[in-house]
Amino acid sequence: LKDATKDSFGHVRLSGIGEWLAKEIEARTGKEARTTVLGHIQRGGTPSAFDRWLATRFGLHAIDAVHDGDFGKMVALKGTDIVRVPIAEATAKLKTVDPALYEEVGVFFG
C-alpha cells in the first residue's frame, strides 16, 4: 500500500490497490495492465458517490465477463444497466457530440 494513513473513521486508506492489482494481472496473464484513477480522468472534479458506485459496478461486471470467458467485449452503461458490448462494435465508427449539447453547456460556461 502506498498510504497506510487512516480516514476520519479510523479505517486504513487503501490507496495503491489498483497498482498492486495491475502488477498481479500482468504477472499472472503476461498481458499489460494499467490502472486509472477516476479523479484523474473525470472532468467534473471529485468523484461523487454515484461515480464511485458506477466504477465498482463496472469492475464487478468486467470480472464476470472474464469469468464467463466473454473476451473481446467491454462493459458499458446503457440507461441504468451494465451491458457487454463487443469492442469492435464500440470502436467501429467515430462518435461525435451533438452540437446542440455544446450550446446547452455554453449557458453555464459562456
C-alpha positions, 0 to 999 in steps of 0.5 A: 500500500502506498498510504497506510494513513487512516480516514476520519473513521479510523479505517486504513486508506487503501490507496495503491490497490489498483497498482498492486492489482495491475502488477498481479494481472500482468504477472499472472496473464503476461498481458499489460495492465494499467490502472486509472484513477477516476479523479484523474480522468473525470472532468467534473472534479471529485468523484461523487458517490454515484461515480464511485458506485458506477466504477465498482459496478463496472469492475464487478461486471468486467470480472464476470465477463472474464469469468464467463470467458466473454473476451473481446467485449467491454462493459458499458452503461446503457440507461441504468444497466451494465451491458457487454458490448463487443469492442469492435462494435464500440470502436467501429465508427467515430462518435461525435457530440451533438452540437446542440449539447455544446450550446446547452453547456455554453449557458453555464460556461459562456 
